[in-house]
């Protein structure tokens, strides 16, 4: 049987923080997939140069998600999973740079806004990899980000994905893992490679991704495996 190929775009939850073991690694290993990981720790949806003060924020020198897609291989994979918004989720960005969804499918978006930059990601994916099965992963609720901003930007991401007919793997609302819950934060998140538990809730350890993310992503792609 020919091995399936999967691409991963996004931030540290795909890249895998300091262990470089993220939300897709267990899936690729389980199904013997060829996995090309383009995600980079610190990556944003809105290009940092597009917002006032963005050069001073975390991940300012890291290629944003759209830039990852532009630089990726032209080879069309079977699957693409991407995330993105954790490094954009600041109250000021949610309030002042959210933007609005458009009717356009032509690529003409205001990338200084979250809606516009997210639409550009979807546009690039569909233009470059139109025959791939594409999924967006809505990452878990976490205590390290303003919850109102998380809610606003998660909703925006889901709306854009619906417009572009891209399914969402909704860990945020339905994934059962929520590191705002103290016991889950302690058991399944980590900050440094030296200690794989009791993290701040942003990055899950390998056991956390395998227990909570793998089944949901697996369910989403199973029809095409």
C-alpha positions as CSV (number, residue, x, y, z in Angstrom):
1,X,0.0,0.0,0.0
2,X,1.3,3.4,-0.9
3,X,2.2,5.6,2.1
4,X,0.0,8.6,2.6
5,X,1.7,12.0,2.9
6,X,0.7,14.7,5.3
7,X,1.9,18.3,5.7
8,X,1.8,20.2,9.0
9,X,1.7,24.0,9.1
10,X,1.3,26.4,12.0
11,X,3.0,27.1,15.3
12,X,4.6,25.3,18.2
13,X,1.5,23.1,18.9
14,X,2.2,21.5,15.5
15,X,6.0,21.9,15.6
16,X,6.1,20.5,19.1
17,X,7.8,23.2,21.3
18,X,11.2,22.1,22.6
19,X,10.7,18.4,22.1
20,X,9.5,18.9,18.5
21,X,6.7,16.4,19.1
22,X,3.4,18.0,18.3
23,X,-0.2,17.2,17.6
24,X,0.5,15.3,14.3
25,X,3.5,13.2,15.2
26,X,1.6,10.3,16.7
27,X,-0.8,10.2,13.8
28,X,2.0,10.0,11.2
29,X,3.7,7.3,13.2
30,X,0.6,5.2,13.7
31,X,-0.3,5.2,10.0
32,X,3.3,5.2,8.6
33,X,2.7,8.5,6.9
34,X,5.4,10.6,5.2
35,X,5.2,13.7,7.4
36,X,6.6,17.0,6.3
37,X,6.5,19.4,9.2
38,X,6.6,23.1,8.1
39,X,5.2,24.5,11.3
40,X,7.6,26.7,13.4
41,X,7.6,27.6,17.1
42,X,6.3,31.1,17.5
43,X,4.5,31.4,14.2
44,X,1.6,33.8,13.8
45,X,-1.4,34.1,11.5
46,X,-1.0,37.9,11.1
47,X,2.4,38.7,9.7
48,X,4.2,40.6,12.5
49,X,5.2,43.4,10.2
50,X,1.6,44.1,9.5
51,X,0.5,45.3,12.9
52,X,1.8,48.2,15.0
53,X,4.4,47.0,17.5
54,X,4.3,43.5,16.0
55,X,8.1,43.4,15.7
56,X,8.3,43.5,19.5
57,X,6.0,40.5,20.0
58,X,6.9,36.8,20.5
59,X,7.8,35.2,17.2
60,X,8.6,38.4,15.4
61,X,11.4,36.9,13.3
62,X,9.5,33.6,12.5
63,X,7.7,33.0,9.2
64,X,4.0,33.3,9.6
65,X,1.7,30.5,8.5
66,X,1.1,31.9,5.0
67,X,4.8,32.3,4.5
68,X,5.3,28.6,5.5
69,X,2.8,27.6,2.8
70,X,4.5,29.7,0.2
71,X,7.9,28.2,0.9
72,X,6.7,24.6,1.1
73,X,7.1,21.9,-1.5
74,X,4.9,22.0,-4.6
75,X,4.2,18.3,-4.2
76,X,0.6,17.8,-3.3
77,X,0.1,15.7,-0.2
78,X,-2.9,13.5,0.7
79,X,-3.5,15.5,3.9
80,X,-2.8,18.9,5.3
81,X,-3.4,19.9,8.9
82,X,-2.7,23.4,10.2
83,X,-3.3,25.4,13.3
84,X,-2.6,29.1,14.1
85,X,-3.8,31.8,16.4
86,X,-2.1,31.0,19.7
87,X,0.6,33.6,19.0
88,X,-2.0,36.2,17.8
89,X,-4.3,35.8,20.8
90,X,-3.7,39.1,22.6
91,X,-6.5,41.3,23.8
92,X,-5.4,44.3,21.7
93,X,-5.2,42.3,18.5
94,X,-8.6,40.7,19.1
95,X,-10.1,44.1,19.8
96,X,-8.3,46.2,17.2
97,X,-7.1,43.9,14.5
98,X,-9.8,41.3,14.1
99,X,-11.3,42.6,10.8
100,X,-14.2,41.0,9.0
101,X,-14.8,38.0,6.7
102,X,-15.2,38.8,3.0
103,X,-17.1,37.4,0.1
104,X,-14.0,37.1,-2.0
105,X,-12.1,33.9,-3.1
106,X,-9.6,35.9,-5.1
107,X,-6.8,36.4,-2.5
108,X,-7.3,40.1,-2.0
109,X,-7.4,40.2,1.9
110,X,-6.3,42.7,4.5
111,X,-3.6,40.7,6.1
112,X,-3.1,43.3,8.9
113,X,-6.3,41.7,10.4
114,X,-6.9,38.3,11.7
115,X,-9.8,37.5,9.4
116,X,-7.8,38.7,6.4
117,X,-4.6,36.9,7.3
118,X,-6.5,33.7,8.0
119,X,-8.4,34.0,4.7
120,X,-5.1,34.3,2.9
121,X,-3.9,31.1,4.5
122,X,-7.0,29.3,3.2
123,X,-6.6,30.8,-0.2
124,X,-3.0,29.7,-0.5
125,X,-3.8,26.2,0.6
126,X,-6.6,25.8,-1.8
127,X,-4.6,27.4,-4.7
128,X,-1.4,25.3,-4.1
129,X,-2.9,22.1,-2.8
130,X,-6.4,21.9,-4.3
131,X,-6.5,18.1,-4.3
132,X,-5.4,17.7,-0.7
133,X,-7.8,16.9,2.2
134,X,-7.3,20.0,4.4
135,X,-8.2,20.3,8.1
136,X,-7.8,23.1,10.6
137,X,-7.2,22.2,14.2
138,X,-8.8,24.5,16.8
139,X,-6.4,24.2,19.7
140,X,-7.4,23.7,23.3
141,X,-8.4,26.3,25.8
142,X,-5.4,27.5,27.8
143,X,-4.8,29.7,30.8
144,X,-1.9,31.6,29.2
145,X,-4.1,33.7,26.9
146,X,-7.0,36.1,27.5
147,X,-10.1,33.9,27.3
148,X,-12.3,36.5,25.6
149,X,-9.6,36.9,22.9
150,X,-9.5,33.1,22.5
151,X,-13.2,32.9,22.1
152,X,-13.3,35.8,19.5
153,X,-10.5,34.5,17.4
154,X,-11.5,30.8,17.5
155,X,-14.9,31.9,16.3
156,X,-13.4,33.9,13.5
157,X,-11.2,31.0,12.4
158,X,-14.2,28.6,12.3
159,X,-16.2,31.1,10.2
160,X,-13.4,31.4,7.7
161,X,-12.9,27.6,7.5
162,X,-16.7,27.2,6.9
163,X,-16.5,29.7,4.0
164,X,-13.6,27.8,2.5
165,X,-15.2,24.4,3.1
166,X,-12.3,23.4,5.4
167,X,-13.4,21.1,8.2
168,X,-12.3,22.0,11.8
169,X,-11.1,19.5,14.3
170,X,-12.5,21.4,17.2
171,X,-10.4,20.6,20.3
172,X,-11.3,24.1,21.7
173,X,-14.9,23.3,22.2
174,X,-15.1,19.5,22.0
175,X,-11.7,18.0,22.5
176,X,-12.2,17.3,26.3
177,X,-8.7,18.7,27.1
178,X,-8.8,22.1,28.8
179,X,-5.6,23.2,30.5
180,X,-7.5,25.9,32.4
181,X,-8.5,22.9,34.5
182,X,-5.6,22.6,37.0
183,X,-5.3,18.8,37.0
184,X,-5.2,18.7,33.2
185,X,-2.6,21.5,33.1
186,X,-0.3,19.7,35.5
187,X,-0.7,16.2,33.9
188,X,-0.6,17.1,30.2
189,X,1.4,20.3,29.7
190,X,5.1,21.1,29.9
191,X,7.4,24.0,29.5
192,X,10.9,22.5,29.3
193,X,12.4,19.3,28.1
194,X,13.8,18.6,31.5
195,X,10.3,18.3,33.1
196,X,7.4,17.0,31.0
197,X,4.5,17.9,33.4
198,X,3.2,20.9,35.3
199,X,3.6,23.3,32.4
200,X,1.8,26.6,31.9
201,X,-0.9,24.9,29.8
202,X,0.1,26.0,26.3
203,X,2.1,23.0,25.1
204,X,1.0,19.5,25.7
205,X,3.5,16.7,26.3
206,X,3.5,13.8,23.9
207,X,1.1,11.8,26.1
208,X,-1.3,14.8,26.0
209,X,-1.3,15.0,22.3
210,X,-1.7,11.3,21.8
211,X,-4.5,11.1,24.3
212,X,-6.6,14.1,23.4
213,X,-5.6,15.3,19.9
214,X,-4.9,12.1,18.1
215,X,-8.4,10.5,18.3
216,X,-10.1,13.7,17.1
217,X,-7.7,14.2,14.1
218,X,-7.9,10.5,13.3
219,X,-11.7,10.7,13.2
220,X,-11.6,13.6,10.9
221,X,-9.3,12.0,8.3
222,X,-10.4,8.3,8.6
223,X,-12.6,8.4,5.6
224,X,-9.7,9.1,3.3
225,X,-7.1,6.8,4.9
